[in-house]
């Protein structure tokens, strides 16, 4: 019973075979998924998919790369959508210093506004972090994001930052990179994160795990992530599946 806590079934890469992709995931033991929307195109589709499938949920937020395109109108829209019965989190949000479409100061302002919104509607947040760890932790602390907590999505940082995240009521989510041969950081994190704060994800269609690296990722492959974490921790796949699914239920407030 696996829970892919971060998947983009609303991406264009799944336009031709979304239904078949979802069926393959269910057949592989992935019983639950959270589809993450992050702009005008992907947010409505995330909710549409969640409405269609009982065990699929949605998250709504604004991606930092597109921060320059977000106005108060979009913020109000996200706030309204947060009331939907299948929406379980606000995000993905955060900072991305790899791409230069949105200036850093604009990203920070949009990030802060979304944290404040999440606190207002009392929902956990999903954090996108690319080359911006210290700024992200500082903003989360300053905005007291601990009140709602959330997910450090596709965590690929040093173990040194894990405790700061845990102290702010965040879960650490690992994806495909934990299976990469040349990726020691997520492997070390997988061994050390407390089991009650660990989540798994695919971020499909991106970051497909080994042996599918470089191909289109899909939610069925979250099982490969779980298997690798089980191997690294010296426990069974069943234990990782059970614990991470329980954690996701707790975070998202599901019964």
PyMOL commands that set and color helices and strands:
alter all, ss='L'
color gray80, all
select helices_A, chain A and resi 12-14+18-27+40-52+64-69+72-81+104-121+133-142+145-147+159-167+176-179+184-192+195-197+219-233+237-252
alter helices_A, ss='H'
color red, helices_A
select strands_A, chain A and resi 2-7+30-37+56-60+87-96+125-130+150-152+170-174+198-200
alter strands_A, ss='S'
color yellow, strands_A
deselect
rebuild
show_as cartoon
